[in-house]
Amino acid sequence: MVEKASSVTRVRPVTAQRPGPAGLVLGGVGVVLFSGTFPATKIALRDLSPWFISFGRAAVAAALAGITLVVLRSRRPQGADVARLVVSAFSVVVATPLLIALSLQSTPASHVAVVFALLPAVTAAFGVLRGGERPGLLFWSAALVGVAIVAAFELSQSHGGLSAADAYVLLAVVVCAAGYAEGAVVARSIGGLETICWSLIVTLPLTVSGALLTAPEHVPSRDALLGFLYVSIFAMFLGFVFWYAGLSRGIARVSQMQLLQPLLTLALSALLLEEHIGWVTALAALGVIASVAVTQVARVGVRGGRTSGRPRRPPAAATRCPEDPAPPVAGSRA
């Protein structure tokens, strides 16, 4: 901020602000909405195919996204952002929800939640490689510990083998993380919420066609319909509205609330689906959350000597620039 007094110009330094309760509440609402994705998908699968759920939820959410883009008067992605947006959209909007739905056909939602808890760490790894950063030993050690925990959990639950459902959810983690890494680049130009909205619009021809081709031949039950509407409206769209509203008030602290999502999903799976949450599942979830937390705070070296990872106090400046939007993270949630 610049003040002028006669011929003397004084520069008032600006310091970073910590997010208030409103940011934490908004981000928390987003995490709660994302946490219901797997249980709601499991309920919708009682009468609907995984293909219709995946295509249909994106088509419904696209209608809300279109309204949002008009209200926000969002500009269209330009140049290289278009190609990145297409990759991100196909990964996050189409492929990931389909892989998760296919997995949930034969796997408890609590099991999928433990494996999918790796997403923030895998996303960070893609971001590191994508951005030319040089992660330190702590980052990779924590990430490998998380992978080891998931591998041990998978082997203990499948009695030494890897089922097709396990392969689906592991592939979903990798595909979603790659999509988020590409979407993060676009988000720096047009904003996080706008990136999600444009992703839904870009895939609209595919999702509408897919929904029509896989539409159910009979009227689904009330529970299945409610599950489908939940993943379409709340998980696929409104969750991101609250999530980015919270992030805009403080990325570093609000984003850490995502670590609560696996635990909330486990609780909802027990409450809504009456799934038994054993001590092995609970310990695996806590172990993965701990490893992800370490990767999120580990310092990462960047070519040129800079470091990133832990939030640092910015230097004094003549003007205050808005925070860059964070990449869309596990809230996307499949």
Phi, psi and omega in degrees: 000135185247129176244139179244129175230112188050242183259007183258130178252124179247141180253122178267118180294149180244133181250158181290147179251143177278146181294137178279183180301327182299318180295318179292322179293313180298313178297322178296321177298318178300317180296318179298317179295319178295326185296336180275001185299308184294312177299320180294321177296319178300320179291318180296330181292350179296329182229354184238149180282153178299331180291314180293319179301316183292314180286317185294319181297322179290323179294318178295314180296330180296327178297317178292324179295320179298317177298318180297317180296324177293316181296318181282348185053046184290140177279155181284147175298146183234156171058229184294338180298332182295313180297318178296322180295321179297315179298313180297318182296314180297321182290311189275319187274325186252299190294312184297310178301323180294315180297320179294317180296320177297321179292319183291347176300328184228010183230139177299148179298327179295322178296313180297323181298321180296313181294317183289346177297344177288347189307312181301321180291318179293321176299317179297322179296317176297320178296322178297311180292321182292326185265003179071025180276166181238093182293146179275181183297322182298318180300306184291325179297315180295319179297318180292325176297317178299317178296319180296320179297315179296319179298315179296320179297315180299315182293323180291327182277332183256008177058043172095354180244171178240115182277169177298322179298320177296319180296321179299312185288325176294318177295324179298321179299314182293314181296316181294318179298318178296320178295320178295322180297318177290319179297329179297324179294317178294322183298332178294336182267317188242354179103153185292308181297321178296326178296316178297316181297314180293328176298319178293322180290318182300322183269003186303314178303319180290315185290322178294315179298316180296321179294319180293321182287334183249014181300144181293150180276345180232164179287125181290162177293165181299316181297316180296321179294319178295321177297318179295316180295326179297309182292334181283315187265309187277310184284321186275341184226296186299327178302320179290327178299310179292321183298311181287332174296321177290316180299327181295344180259004178152094187295312190301312183279318184295322183297334180291343178294342179297338180295341179281344189300314180301320180294320178294322178296320177299316180296317179292326178296320178290322184284313187271326185253354182057036176282143177277123179259099181284170182292330178295316179297315181297316180294320178298317179299315180295321179295317179294317179300317180296317180294320178295320179300321179293318179296330183285336182254352180294140178284139181237122178285145179241148178306126182110354174101347180289164173232152177219166179130291177276138179292137179240153178291125181288154178290161177299145183218160180285329179225159181255123179264144177294152179294141173293142178293146178283156175294149178294119186245183205316354171296335176307326175034135186301000000 
